[in-house]
């Protein structure tokens, strides 16, 4: 098995096609592969776990500077985490999510942060991510916010507070303005 990463726009076409098929199986859009799934302003990096030429699991890391409590922080987060349905239950997704956490730390981010559906909490926790008690991640834009506490959502905010500054910044029990834009409304 191989673990490889590329800037999202440079993923080889044959692998990108497989990633798109996995994403479509998880979140059907009915559309065709746009070639990239994320706003390039978020510096998307794709991480793929391969068995030969077959994509077993994939995810994207997104990056943005955020402001919180009057300070600026470099945040990175997971997006589009998916495992081939035929390969689930073998630890591939967990392995990929754990490696992504290490990449966030090694890449100099102040924090890794993202949200997930509540039933996935233990999956991410087993890969080293921690729930951020009482936190609400606010996606979208300031003019069109898309918060994780909106009606009908059952989301949990997970984080890895990498820098000393982030560990004392008071991210718990707060609204965190991620605002990644209108394309990637929430990562």
N, C-alpha and C positions, 0 to 999 in steps of 0.2 A: 504494500500500500504506500501511496505517496500523498503528502500534504503539500499543496502548491498554492501560491497566491500571485495575483496580478492586479494592477489597477483594473477596475471593472471593464473599461473600454478596450483593454488589451487581452481579455480572455480569448484563447483560441476558439474559432468559430464552432468546431465540432464539440467542444466542451460547453460553450455558451448555449448551444442548442439543447444539450442535456439538462443544464441548469434551468433553462426556461421551461422545459417539459416538467421538471420537478416542481417548480414554482406554480405552474398552471395546475398541476394535480392537487396542490395544497390550497391555492387561492385562484380559482378560475376567473379569468378576465374575459375570455372569449376572443381576445385579440391575438395578433401575431407578435412574435418576438421583436421588440423595438431595438434590440442590440444592446441596450443598457437599461437597467431598471431604476437608476437613481440620478438625481440632479448632480452634474459634475462639480458644482460648487461645494458639495459635501465630501469631495475627494474619496469616492467609493473604491474600496479594495475588496476583491472577491477572494475567498478562501475556500478551496475545494479539497475534499478527501477522495482520492481516486484508487480504484483497483484496476490496474492496467489502464485502459482507456475509458472505464466506466466511472461516472460520478456517483459516489455513494451518498455524499452529504455536501452541502454548500451553505455559505452564508456570506453576507457583505458587512464590512465595517465602514461606518460613516463617521465623518469628523466635522466639528464645528466649534468655534469659540462661542461661549455663552457668558452672560453676565448674571451674577447672583450675589446679592448682598453688597452691591457696589463694586465687586471685583470681577475680573475676567478669568475664565478657566477654559482650557482646551478639553473638550469632551469628545469621546468616541463612543459609538454604540453599535450594537448588533442589529441587523436587519435581514429579512428574508432567510431565516434559518430553516433549512429543509433537509430531510433525509429521504432517500429512495424508499417508498413504502415496502418494497421487497427486502430491504436491508435493515428495517427498524428492529429495535430490541437487541442490537448487538453492540451498542455503545459508540457507534460511529458519530452520531450527532453530538453526544456528550464530549467525546474527544475533541471534536472540532470547536465546540463552544469553549472548552478549557484552553485550547491553543489560542483562540481569539482573545481571551482574557489576558493571556501572557503577552500577546502582540500589543494590546492596548497599553499595558504597563511599560513594555520595552520601547514603545513609540513615543514616550514622553507625555502622554495625556495626564492631565490632572485627575480626571475621572473617566471611568467607563460607566455609561448609563443608558438604559433602555427600558421599555415596558414589555410585558407579556401577558397573555391570558392567565388568569389565576390558576387553572389546572396545570400549567407548565412550570409553576414556581419551583417545585422540587427538582425537576430536570435541570434548571439553571443553577439552583443552589448546589447540586451535586458536582457541578463544574466550577465551583468557587465563587459564583456571583452571590451577593447578599441582598435581601430585600431592604428597601429604604423606607422604614416605618413612617406612615403618614404622608409620604411624598406624592405629589401629583406632577407628572410631566406634561407640560403644555406645548403641544406641537402647533402645526399650522403657521400662522403669522400673527403679529400683534393685532392686526385688524380682523383676522378670521382665526381665532384661537381654536385649537383642537385638543382639549385636555383629556387625560386618562380617567378623570372622574365624571365624564359626561354621562348622561342617562343612557342606560343600556350597555355600558361598558363594564366589564369585570376584570380590570387590569391591576397588575402589581408592578411597581417600579423597582428595578434591580440595579445595583451599582457595585463598583469597585472604586473606592476612594483612594487613588494612587498616590497623590502628593500630600505632603504634610498640610499644605494650605487647604486642600479639599477636605481633609479629615476634620478640620475645625471650622469649616465654612457654614455649618448649619443647614445641610441639605435635607436632613430628616425633618418631617412634619412641615414641609414648605412646598410652595408652588415653584417649580423650576421651569423657567422660560427657555425651552429648547428652540422653538420656532425655526424648524428646518425649511419652511416654505410651503408652497401649495402642491408641489409634486410629491415630495416625501413628507407628508403631513405629520407623520409620527414614525420614529424608527424604533 
